[in-house]
Amino acid sequence: MSMGAYDEDEHERREQQSSRVDADFDDERTIYHGEVEYDSGESTEELLDQFEQIKTESK
């Protein structure tokens, strides 16, 4: 069969596969407890200064 030719058996197989519903998964949500902290390592002022410097260098 040439590439791109219609394959009716393959079409039916895919149709059956896509019409099935998989209900075997766990429907409960996982709940996580804890804290998240972000540390950029620099203050806001230092980051703004660095941003301004990058802007002026690119002109």
Secondary structure, 3 states (H helix, E strand, C coil): CCCCCCCHHHHHHHHHHHHCCCCCCCCCCCCCCCCCCCCCCCCHHHHHHHHHHHHHHCC
